[in-house]
Amino acid sequence: MEQLTSLDAQFLAIEDGRVHGHICGLLVFEPGSALTRHRLCESVAAWTEQAPVLRRRVATAPLHLAHPFWEDGGAPDLAAHVHTLTLPQPGGPRELADEVARIHGRALDRTRPLWDMHLIDGLEGDGQALLIKAHHATMDGVAGLAMLLALDDADGGDPATGATPSRTQTRWARTAVQAGTQPLRAARVLPRVLPHLDHMPMTRCIPGAGAVAAVSRRAGRRRAETGMPPSPRTSLNSRLSSDRSIAFGTLPLEAVHAARAASAATVNDVVVSLVAGALRRWLRRRGELPATPLIAMVPVSLRPAATARPAGNAVTSMLVAIPTDEPHPVVRLERASRALRTAKARSRRLPATLLDDANTLIPPAAFGVVSRAVAQLAASERVAPPCNLVISNLPGPAQVITCAGAPVRALYPVSAIADGVGLNITVVSYAGRLHVGVVSDQAQMPDPEELAYDLESALVELAAGAVV
């Protein structure tokens, strides 16, 4: 029986009916694909045979004295996991985004494997889409994209990683070992965690974290780290409601590469500068543009490129001051590039296991309570937010893929948000375009499509070198 890591378990622990720990991918098919539920289920059945991670269910540890376990639930009941629906007419981008937001706002059933699919008919122009929803506890964005691409060849190929959990040890035995050794494990990781409390998003908002980190660095004679400035509080950094707002956008990859080449930047530099420019516009319209840069959390994959169809989470994060205070798009790109280089250098000096190590300090029996308490603190007015938003950039396939035989025209990411960090902008490159998913809270951002338009405008401005 395989146990969740503390990082995987955290995505379960934060859920409370408003905050959810799942992520989604939206596949929009070429018009006239005519994918049926029967054909989809055939591919999904083959897919789950190759991917044990999709058969696993959560098993709670006795008395919650250890993190949960995965148990093999056997072949999933596809009737409970694969759903169909028809969009209200005219079936345009707004109707599609609203339906995705409605589905995204519902928790997954923990008595079953933590995923489901929704085949969506009624898109304008005889179109279809497929929303795939999976819990972040089972996979991170890179792993999720790899799993999604496995639908393209579900009838063959190598089995996915994630072997069927062994039952050689009972939950009671594993829990007893975990509970008994937790104080020792916490003592072992404590010296690795304390010097970096001010560099982790969800701990740096805790009062006194910066002082404790500074004292720990001096005591360990570590080099002084440049501290991140406080995150300015915006309307995007409050407690979440139970409703989501979602929008999608598309950027031509050729134009992004042209902007990158003109300034010797990376694609990720361009993405961050475009997000900074779009948020600058959006916040100015609302009259709440801070004088200082917003702070973004940028996930960083720790997964080796050679890992085939991986499962679980292998990720860390870095904090980046994005230049929302800069009016000139060319200068904004230069500043974004410098900020990302600085953040990468800082991240390389941090332990790769830092997020897991920090979670190890919390006894599993108190894990959920502590995780939710820290999140509520981050959303309060008493402290600066841990960060203002999440920006993620995932490399996708360069060629057109199919899903259950249907060609995929667009591939949009739909990620997660949390108390205090109510905006997530994730980008996936696919078939010559960058596909953007904007996820926020309905109360905090009722107009996400405007921000998606602002991203397109920011790219035009960057190409023209216009000042905004």
ROKOLDREN-169045 format. One record per residue (C-alpha): residue number from 1; residue in one letter; z, y, x. Coordinates in steps of 0.2 Angstrom, whole numbers. Each point is the difference from the previous one (the first is absolute). Layout:
BEGIN
NUM/A/Z/Y/X .
...
This chain:
BEGIN
1/M/0/0/0 .
2/E/-6/16/8 .
3/Q/11/16/-1 .
4/L/-6/17/-3 .
5/T/2/12/15 .
6/S/12/15/-3 .
7/L/-16/11/-1 .
8/D/-8/-11/-13 .
9/A/16/-1/-10 .
10/Q/2/19/0 .
11/F/-16/1/-11 .
12/L/9/-10/-13 .
13/A/17/9/2 .
14/I/-7/17/-4 .
15/E/-6/-5/-17 .
16/D/10/7/-15 .
17/G/-12/1/-14 .
18/R/-7/17/5 .
19/V/-4/-4/18 .
20/H/-11/-15/4 .
21/G/-4/-9/16 .
22/H/-18/-6/-4 .
23/I/-17/6/7 .
24/C/-17/-2/-8 .
25/G/-18/-1/4 .
26/L/-14/6/-12 .
27/L/-17/-8/2 .
28/V/-14/9/-10 .
29/F/-15/-12/-2 .
30/E/-19/4/0 .
31/P/-6/4/-18 .
32/G/-5/-15/-9 .
33/S/10/-13/10 .
34/A/6/-8/-16 .
35/L/15/-9/8 .
36/T/9/-11/-12 .
37/R/18/-5/0 .
38/H/-5/-18/1 .
39/R/-10/3/16 .
40/L/14/11/7 .
41/C/13/-13/-3 .
42/E/-10/-13/9 .
43/S/0/11/16 .
44/V/18/4/-2 .
45/A/5/-19/-2 .
46/A/-9/-3/17 .
47/W/7/15/7 .
48/T/18/-5/-4 .
49/E/-3/-18/7 .
50/Q/-4/9/17 .
51/A/14/13/0 .
52/P/17/-7/-2 .
53/V/7/17/-1 .
54/L/-8/2/-17 .
55/R/10/-15/-7 .
56/R/17/6/6 .
57/R/14/5/-11 .
58/V/16/10/4 .
59/A/16/-10/1 .
60/T/16/9/0 .
61/A/13/-4/14 .
62/P/17/-7/-7 .
63/L/11/15/-4 .
64/H/-13/11/8 .
65/L/8/-3/17 .
66/A/-17/-1/8 .
67/H/-17/7/-2 .
68/P/-11/-10/-13 .
69/F/-10/-15/4 .
70/W/-18/-5/-4 .
71/E/-2/-16/-10 .
72/D/-17/-8/-3 .
73/G/-3/1/-19 .
74/G/-15/-11/0 .
75/A/-17/4/-8 .
76/P/3/17/-9 .
77/D/-3/1/-19 .
78/L/-16/10/0 .
79/A/2/4/-18 .
80/A/16/10/5 .
81/H/-8/8/15 .
82/V/-18/4/-5 .
83/H/-3/13/-14 .
84/T/-14/9/-8 .
85/L/-1/17/-8 .
86/T/-13/12/-6 .
87/L/0/19/4 .
88/P/0/13/-14 .
89/Q/-16/8/-1 .
90/P/-9/9/9 .
91/G/7/-11/13 .
92/G/-1/13/14 .
93/P/10/3/16 .
94/R/15/8/-10 .
95/E/1/-14/-12 .
96/L/0/-13/14 .
97/A/13/10/10 .
98/D/11/1/-15 .
99/E/-1/-18/-3 .
100/V/4/-4/18 .
101/A/15/12/-1 .
102/R/6/-9/-15 .
103/I/-1/-17/8 .
104/H/7/6/16 .
105/G/16/7/-9 .
106/R/5/-18/-6 .
107/A/10/-11/11 .
108/L/-6/-18/5 .
109/D/9/-15/-8 .
110/R/12/-7/14 .
111/T/0/-17/-8 .
112/R/-18/-2/5 .
113/P/-10/2/16 .
114/L/0/19/3 .
115/W/-18/4/-4 .
116/D/-12/3/-15 .
117/M/-18/5/-3 .
118/H/-8/10/-14 .
119/L/-18/-1/-3 .
120/I/-6/16/-8 .
121/D/-15/2/-11 .
122/G/-7/15/-9 .
123/L/-4/11/16 .
124/E/-14/12/-4 .
125/G/-17/-6/5 .
126/D/4/-18/-4 .
127/G/13/-1/14 .
128/Q/15/-11/4 .
129/A/15/1/11 .
130/L/14/-11/6 .
131/L/17/6/4 .
132/I/10/-12/12 .
133/K/19/3/0 .
134/A/11/-8/13 .
135/H/18/4/5 .
136/H/3/8/17 .
137/A/13/-13/3 .
138/T/-14/-13/2 .
139/M/-12/11/11 .
140/D/-3/17/7 .
141/G/-17/9/-2 .
142/V/-9/-8/15 .
143/A/5/-17/-6 .
144/G/-4/4/-18 .
145/L/-17/6/5 .
146/A/-3/-16/9 .
147/M/6/-10/-15 .
148/L/-12/10/-11 .
149/L/-14/-4/11 .
150/A/4/-19/-1 .
151/L/-7/1/-18 .
152/D/-17/2/8 .
153/D/1/-17/7 .
154/A/13/-9/-10 .
155/D/-10/-16/-1 .
156/G/1/-3/18 .
157/G/6/6/17 .
158/D/17/-3/9 .
159/P/16/0/-10 .
160/A/10/16/0 .
161/T/15/2/10 .
162/G/17/-3/-9 .
163/A/4/-18/0 .
164/T/8/-9/-14 .
165/P/19/4/2 .
166/S/10/-15/7 .
167/R/14/-7/-11 .
168/T/9/-8/14 .
169/Q/14/13/-2 .
170/T/8/5/-16 .
171/R/3/18/-6 .
172/W/18/-3/2 .
173/A/-1/-6/18 .
174/R/-11/14/5 .
175/T/10/13/-9 .
176/A/16/-6/8 .
177/V/-8/2/17 .
178/Q/-7/17/-4 .
179/A/16/7/-7 .
180/G/10/-7/15 .
181/T/-11/7/13 .
182/Q/-4/17/-8 .
183/P/14/10/9 .
184/L/-5/-7/16 .
185/R/-19/4/-3 .
186/A/6/18/-6 .
187/A/10/2/16 .
188/R/-15/-5/11 .
189/V/-12/12/-8 .
190/L/11/15/-2 .
191/P/-3/7/18 .
192/R/-19/-1/-4 .
193/V/2/9/-17 .
194/L/12/14/3 .
195/P/-10/10/13 .
196/H/-15/1/-13 .
197/L/9/4/-17 .
198/D/-9/17/0 .
199/H/-17/-8/2 .
200/M/0/-12/-15 .
201/P/-5/8/-16 .
202/M/14/-7/-11 .
203/T/14/2/12 .
204/R/-4/17/7 .
205/C/5/8/-17 .
206/I/18/-7/1 .
207/P/12/14/5 .
208/G/5/-1/18 .
209/A/-14/-12/5 .
210/G/-8/12/12 .
211/A/17/3/9 .
212/V/4/-19/1 .
213/A/-17/-3/8 .
214/A/2/14/12 .
215/V/17/-6/6 .
216/S/-7/-18/1 .
217/R/-14/6/11 .
218/R/11/9/12 .
219/A/12/-14/1 .
220/G/-14/-12/4 .
221/R/-7/12/12 .
222/R/-17/0/-10 .
223/R/-13/13/2 .
224/A/2/14/-13 .
225/E/-12/-2/-14 .
226/T/-9/15/-8 .
227/G/8/0/-17 .
228/M/-11/1/-16 .
229/P/3/16/-10 .
230/P/8/-1/-17 .
231/S/-12/-4/-14 .
232/P/-3/15/-12 .
233/R/5/-5/-18 .
234/T/-14/1/-13 .
235/S/-2/-6/-18 .
236/L/-6/-16/7 .
237/N/16/-5/8 .
238/S/12/-3/-15 .
239/R/5/-15/-10 .
240/L/-14/-10/-7 .
241/S/-3/-3/-19 .
242/S/-6/-16/-7 .
243/D/-18/7/-2 .
244/R/-13/0/14 .
245/S/-15/12/2 .
246/I/-15/-7/10 .
247/A/-17/7/5 .
248/F/-14/-7/11 .
249/G/-12/9/12 .
250/T/-15/-5/11 .
251/L/-5/9/17 .
252/P/-16/-4/9 .
253/L/5/-9/17 .
254/E/-15/8/8 .
255/A/7/17/-3 .
256/V/17/-5/6 .
257/H/-8/-7/16 .
258/A/-9/16/3 .
259/A/16/10/-1 .
260/R/8/-12/11 .
261/A/-13/1/14 .
262/A/-1/19/-1 .
263/S/18/1/6 .
264/A/3/-16/10 .
265/A/12/-5/-14 .
266/T/3/-17/-8 .
267/V/-4/-5/-18 .
268/N/19/0/-3 .
269/D/1/18/7 .
270/V/-13/5/-13 .
271/V/8/-9/-14 .
272/V/17/9/4 .
273/S/-8/17/1 .
274/L/-9/-2/-16 .
275/V/16/-5/-9 .
276/A/9/15/8 .
277/G/-14/11/-6 .
278/A/0/-7/-18 .
279/L/18/1/-2 .
280/R/0/18/7 .
281/R/-12/4/-15 .
282/W/10/-10/-13 .
283/L/17/8/5 .
284/R/-7/18/1 .
285/R/-7/-2/-18 .
286/R/18/-5/-5 .
287/G/8/14/10 .
288/E/10/-11/11 .
289/L/-9/-2/16 .
290/P/14/0/14 .
291/A/-1/11/15 .
292/T/3/-16/11 .
293/P/-11/-16/1 .
294/L/3/-14/-11 .
295/I/7/-16/8 .
296/A/-10/-16/-4 .
297/M/5/-18/3 .
298/V/-15/-9/8 .
299/P/2/-19/0 .
300/V/-5/-9/16 .
301/S/-6/-18/-1 .
302/L/9/-12/13 .
303/R/-11/-14/-5 .
304/P/-12/-8/14 .
305/A/-18/3/-5 .
306/A/-3/-19/3 .
307/T/12/-5/-14 .
308/A/-10/-8/-14 .
309/R/5/4/-18 .
310/P/18/4/4 .
311/A/15/1/-11 .
312/G/16/10/0 .
313/N/3/17/7 .
314/A/-4/4/18 .
315/V/1/19/0 .
316/T/10/15/7 .
317/S/-3/18/-4 .
318/M/-1/17/9 .
319/L/4/17/-6 .
320/V/-13/14/2 .
321/A/0/18/-3 .
322/I/-16/3/-9 .
323/P/-7/18/1 .
324/T/1/6/-18 .
325/D/4/17/7 .
326/E/-17/2/9 .
327/P/-14/9/-10 .
328/H/-14/-4/12 .
329/P/-7/-18/-2 .
330/V/-6/-1/17 .
331/V/16/5/8 .
332/R/9/-11/-13 .
333/L/-9/-15/6 .
334/E/5/4/18 .
335/R/18/2/-5 .
336/A/-1/-16/-10 .
337/S/-7/-9/16 .
338/R/14/7/11 .
339/A/13/-5/-13 .
340/L/-6/-18/-1 .
341/R/-1/-2/19 .
342/T/18/7/1 .
343/A/6/-12/-14 .
344/K/-8/-15/8 .
345/A/8/4/17 .
346/R/17/1/-9 .
347/S/-3/-16/-10 .
348/R/-4/-10/16 .
349/R/17/5/7 .
350/L/8/-8/-16 .
351/P/4/-18/-1 .
352/A/-13/-9/-10 .
353/T/13/-9/-11 .
354/L/9/17/-4 .
355/L/-2/-1/-19 .
356/D/6/-18/0 .
357/D/14/3/12 .
358/A/6/15/-11 .
359/N/0/-11/-16 .
360/T/10/-14/10 .
361/L/15/12/0 .
362/I/2/-1/-19 .
363/P/8/-16/-6 .
364/P/-12/-8/-12 .
365/A/13/0/-14 .
366/A/0/19/0 .
367/F/-19/2/5 .
368/G/-6/5/-17 .
369/V/14/12/-4 .
370/V/-2/8/17 .
371/S/-19/1/0 .
372/R/0/8/-17 .
373/A/14/12/5 .
374/V/-9/6/15 .
375/A/-16/3/-11 .
376/Q/10/10/-12 .
377/L/7/10/14 .
378/A/-17/4/6 .
379/A/-5/6/-17 .
380/S/15/12/-2 .
381/E/0/18/4 .
382/R/15/-2/12 .
383/V/-11/-6/15 .
384/A/-18/3/6 .
385/P/-12/-14/-5 .
386/P/-3/-14/12 .
387/C/-18/5/-1 .
388/N/-12/8/-12 .
389/L/-13/-13/-3 .
390/V/-8/-16/7 .
391/I/-17/0/8 .
392/S/-8/-17/4 .
393/N/-17/-4/7 .
394/L/-6/-18/-1 .
395/P/-16/-6/8 .
396/G/-10/-11/-12 .
397/P/-17/-9/1 .
398/A/-15/9/5 .
399/Q/-11/-11/-11 .
400/V/-1/-3/-19 .
401/I/11/-14/-5 .
402/T/1/-10/-16 .
403/C/14/-6/-11 .
404/A/-3/-16/-10 .
405/G/-18/3/3 .
406/A/0/18/-6 .
407/P/-5/14/13 .
408/V/13/13/3 .
409/R/-6/18/-1 .
410/A/17/8/4 .
411/L/17/-5/6 .
412/Y/14/11/-4 .
413/P/18/-2/7 .
414/V/15/3/-12 .
415/S/16/1/10 .
416/A/18/3/-4 .
417/I/12/15/-1 .
418/A/18/2/0 .
419/D/15/12/-4 .
420/G/-2/15/11 .
421/V/-18/-4/5 .
422/G/-10/2/-15 .
423/L/-18/0/7 .
424/N/-10/-14/9 .
425/I/-17/3/6 .
426/T/-8/-16/6 .
427/V/-18/-1/7 .
428/V/-11/-15/2 .
429/S/-17/0/9 .
430/Y/-12/-11/-8 .
431/A/-19/-1/0 .
432/G/-4/17/8 .
433/R/13/10/-11 .
434/L/19/4/1 .
435/H/8/-5/-17 .
436/V/15/10/-4 .
437/G/15/-5/-11 .
438/V/12/14/-5 .
439/V/16/-6/-8 .
440/S/14/11/-6 .
441/D/13/2/-14 .
442/Q/-6/7/-17 .
443/A/13/13/0 .
444/Q/-2/5/18 .
445/M/-19/0/0 .
446/P/-9/0/-17 .
447/D/-16/5/7 .
448/P/-4/-13/14 .
449/E/-19/2/-2 .
450/E/1/18/5 .
451/L/8/-6/17 .
452/A/-14/-13/2 .
453/Y/-13/14/-3 .
454/D/9/11/13 .
455/L/-2/-14/13 .
456/E/-19/1/-3 .
457/S/0/19/1 .
458/A/10/-1/16 .
459/L/-13/-11/8 .
460/V/-14/13/-5 .
461/E/11/14/7 .
462/L/2/-10/16 .
463/A/-18/-2/2 .
464/A/-3/18/-3 .
465/G/14/6/10 .
466/A/6/11/-14 .
467/V/17/8/-1 .
468/V/10/-3/-16 .
